[in-house]
Structures are given as C-alpha cells and as structure tokens.
C-alpha cells in the first residue's frame, strides 16, 4: 500500500471538456486523511467532480478496511435494528416490483447481499450481486447468495442478461460513470430498467450544511450529481429517465452532515451526541419531517429510474 495519495488530473466525464472552475475544497471528514481535496464544476455542462482526484494505486488508502457500509447481516442485529433495516430493504424491493414483476436483477455494490436476499424471497426472481469487498461478498455467499467478488471492470456478463440493474449509492464512487453506464446497458435486456441512488446536489441538506454536507464525502465521492447532470448522463448513454424518487436514507445522510458540522466546529467528535443523532428514537421522532421533505424532493438521497432505449 502506498504511504501517500497519488493524484491525477481528469476532464469532465459527461461532456469531455477540460474547462472547469473550483466548486469547493474540503478535508476528509470521515476517515480523516491528511490534506484538502477539491471539487470542480464543468463550465460546459455543470457536472461537479473531484479534480485532481486519487489515482487507482491510492484506492487502498482512501478506502481503509474499516470504511464502508458492510454490515454483519440482518441475522446478527438486534430485533429493532433488524426490523428497521428490513423496512428499508422492502422499500427498495417494492420500487423494483413497480417496474418489473419478475425476472433477473443484478445489484452493483451489493455489500453483504441484504437487498438481493430480500428480493429473492419474491417468487419469480433470480438476483445476482457484484461486490468489490472480499469479506462482504464472502459473507453473502455463505448465505447462499449469488455474489461475485470484484469491480464492474473485472466482471462481465453476456449481453441482455438482466431485466433490472440496481446501484444504491455507488455511482458517486465510480472511476468512469459514462463507461460503466454503457457496460451496464449491454447487460440489460431491451427495455430493461436501471435504478440508481446518489446524493442530490440540489437538496436542502447541501444548502444548510455547505461544505459539511455528507454528500460531498471527499475524497471517496468522485462525482456529485444534480438531477440535471444525472439526466444528461443517462440520456447520453442510451437511457430514458422515467421517474425520480426520494424515499429512503434521508435521516442517515442528514445526521451525517450534522456530525461533520459538529466535528468541524469543535475540532473533536462527540460520541454520545452522535449516537443519539443516529438512534432509533431520533429516527422515529423526525420521521414526519423527513416524510414531508421526501415528498417535496428536498432530501439528499435521489433515486432515478431509467429505461434502456433501443436494442
């Protein structure tokens, strides 16, 4: 593993333009890597992306072993946490079922496979996952799930393999979203559905917290999409946007922003306060507020549902 981050200069992934302006600079507020990292905005299409950004040899540094949403699985959690997580998973499943009743699905970045396990309980579904983290994917396979270890670049499927491809909070981490979207389009059957969730640059949280908004997550988020730039990318790669939904994860991202703001203001963490922010009582108490904000499309997690155009 390298002892310091190597950086590379990149052009806009959406339109290819090298013309940009600085959007913001920020420290790593999650794993506390040293230095500052910069987001820029493309002057031609408006895409916000990290430039310069960590080069591939540095990925082990920016993604340490303790980083990531890898959970030990629903079996090991207490009953309330298990119920809460399953509620979120069922929301995802119900969204898929709205557009495709039965078929094949590939979940990109599936972690320990909770989502494909939940979908697989529905009759008529065959679900596959891709996960780069070896420990998480091994755990998923121990549950009998079809999960492949590796990145999208390392794994391939025959054309028209899937009715649905899902990508929950992955696109912002991708090295080359445009190329990935093209590859996934080949995997989809004609008229197949592509569902992805990503932080929304236009959300209320970003306006409230500014550089401390969790959606920036530097240096691990290479791209930060607005609805406009995400729609541009989908259209340019052969997809038609059908709908956008704001329906889960709002509380977690909002409280992550509060945590980053507190740490920046006071120069230290507040374990008890932070635990209270993410607690189940906090979620229940604030549920009506986030329900309203979701309906107004003002919360951070934006889910786009798109259809593959043509053959």
Secondary structure, 3 states (H helix, E strand, C coil): CCCCCCEECCCCCCCCCCCEEEEEEEECCCCCCCCEEEEEEECCCCCEEECCEECHHHHHHHCCCCCCCCCCCHHHCCHHHHHHHHHHHHHHHHHHHHHCCCEEEEEECCCCCHHHHHHHCCCCEEEEEEECCHHHHHHHHHCCCEEEECCCCCCCCCCCCEEEEEEECCHHHCCCHHHHHHHHHHHEEEEEEEEEEEEECCCHHHHHHHHHCCCCCCCCCCEEECHHHHHHHHHHCCEEEEEEECCCCHHHHHHHHHHHHHHHHHCCCCHHHHHHHCCHHHHHHHHHHHHHHHHCCCCCEEEEEEEECCC
